[in-house]
Amino acid sequence: MAGFIGKERHAIDEKGRLMIPARFRRKFSSSIVEGAGEADSVNFEGLYIMKAPDHSLELYEPFIWADMRKTISALSDFNPEERLLKILMYESLDTVELDRQGRVALSKELLEHAGIKKDVVIIGADTKMIIWDPERLMTVLQESTARFPSLANRYF
């Protein structure tokens, strides 16, 4: 259900915490994981965070990550490429707790991966939030703007 849409600029505080925008927090689902019983209700205090290959960070709600987890778990440990993908995915994954003020603490490793020093841009990408260093995002956008028409043509 998520529906994270929009872009916001925020700052990391001195303890490495990031405030999740209120409009995104309001989108957090309160539904039960499909197929689970009442006792398996999703705990929405925690989010999954992944270091993306493009040097951004991606935040997922538990019920979204559950679907991705099923796909990853179905990969074979006996196929070298599939096993490598599992390793790369899980090496890049962690969980973060949402505190009462709506903040998540980002580790030094996560901040270094994304090149984040103080400010961030949080992009709502429907089922996830993507966290970027503003300068790195600007560079990616400037380098990729000319590709937008051909990409849009190919996929839409």
C-alpha positions in Angstrom: 0.0 0.0 0.0 2.8 2.5 0.9 2.5 5.2 -1.8 5.5 7.3 -0.8 5.5 10.2 -3.4 7.4 13.4 -3.3 10.8 14.8 -2.3 12.0 16.4 0.9 15.3 17.8 2.1 16.3 17.1 5.7 19.5 17.2 7.8 21.1 14.4 9.8 21.5 15.5 13.4 24.7 15.3 15.4 23.9 11.7 16.5 23.4 10.5 12.9 19.6 10.4 13.1 17.4 11.2 10.2 13.8 12.5 10.6 11.4 10.6 8.4 9.1 13.2 6.8 5.7 13.3 8.5 3.9 12.9 5.2 5.8 9.6 4.6 5.3 8.4 8.2 1.5 8.9 7.7 1.7 6.4 4.8 3.2 3.6 7.0 0.8 0.7 6.7 -0.9 -0.8 9.7 -2.1 -3.9 7.9 -1.3 -7.5 8.7 1.3 -9.3 6.6 -0.7 -11.2 3.9 -1.2 -14.8 4.9 -0.1 -14.3 8.5 -2.2 -14.6 11.6 -3.1 -11.9 14.0 -0.1 -12.8 16.2 2.2 -12.1 13.2 1.3 -8.5 13.0 4.1 -6.4 11.4 6.0 -4.2 13.9 6.2 -0.8 12.2 8.8 0.6 14.6 11.5 -1.0 12.5 12.4 -0.4 8.8 14.7 -2.2 6.5 17.5 -0.2 5.0 19.7 -1.2 2.1 22.9 0.2 0.6 22.0 0.6 -3.0 24.6 0.1 -5.8 24.2 3.7 -6.9 25.4 4.9 -3.5 22.0 5.8 -2.2 20.1 4.3 0.7 16.7 2.6 0.4 14.2 2.3 3.3 11.5 -0.3 3.2 8.5 -1.1 5.4 8.6 -4.7 6.8 5.6 -5.9 4.7 7.3 -4.6 1.5 10.6 -6.3 2.4 8.8 -9.5 3.2 7.9 -9.9 -0.5 11.5 -9.2 -1.6 12.7 -11.6 1.0 10.6 -14.4 -0.5 12.2 -13.7 -3.9 15.7 -13.7 -2.5 15.1 -16.8 -0.4 13.9 -18.7 -3.5 17.4 -18.2 -5.1 19.6 -21.3 -5.0 22.6 -21.5 -2.8 24.0 -24.0 -5.2 23.9 -21.7 -8.2 27.0 -19.5 -7.9 25.4 -16.4 -9.4 22.2 -16.7 -7.3 24.3 -17.3 -4.2 26.4 -14.2 -5.0 23.3 -12.1 -5.4 22.0 -13.3 -2.0 25.3 -12.4 -0.4 25.4 -9.0 -2.0 21.8 -8.2 -1.0 22.1 -9.3 2.6 25.5 -7.7 3.1 23.9 -4.4 2.1 20.9 -4.8 4.3 20.2 -3.7 7.9 17.3 -2.7 10.1 16.7 0.7 11.8 14.3 1.5 14.5 11.9 4.4 14.2 11.9 6.4 17.5 9.0 8.3 19.0 10.0 11.5 17.2 10.0 9.7 13.8 13.8 9.4 13.4 16.0 6.6 12.4 19.7 6.3 13.4 22.0 5.8 10.4 25.3 4.0 11.1 28.6 5.4 10.1 28.9 2.7 7.4 25.5 3.7 5.9 26.4 7.4 5.9 29.8 6.7 4.3 28.3 4.5 1.7 25.9 7.3 0.6 28.5 10.0 1.0 26.1 11.8 3.5 27.7 14.4 5.7 24.8 16.6 6.9 21.9 17.2 4.4 19.9 14.5 2.6 17.2 14.4 0.0 14.5 11.8 0.7 12.6 10.7 -2.4 9.3 8.9 -2.1 9.5 6.1 -4.7 6.1 4.5 -4.0 7.0 1.3 -2.1 10.3 2.7 -0.7 12.1 5.9 0.3 15.4 6.6 -1.3 17.9 8.7 0.6 20.6 10.7 -1.2 23.4 13.1 -0.5 22.1 16.2 -2.3 25.2 16.8 -4.4 25.5 13.1 -5.4 21.8 13.2 -6.5 22.3 16.4 -8.5 25.2 14.8 -10.3 23.3 11.6 -11.1 20.3 13.7 -12.4 22.5 16.0 -14.5 24.4 13.1 -16.0 21.2 11.1 -16.7 18.6 13.8 -17.8 19.3 13.2 -21.5 18.5 9.5 -21.1 15.0 10.1 -19.7 13.2 10.2 -23.1 14.7 7.0 -24.3 14.2 5.2 -20.9 10.5 6.4 -20.8 10.0 5.3 -24.3 11.4 1.9 -23.6 9.4 1.2 -20.4 6.1 3.1 -21.0 
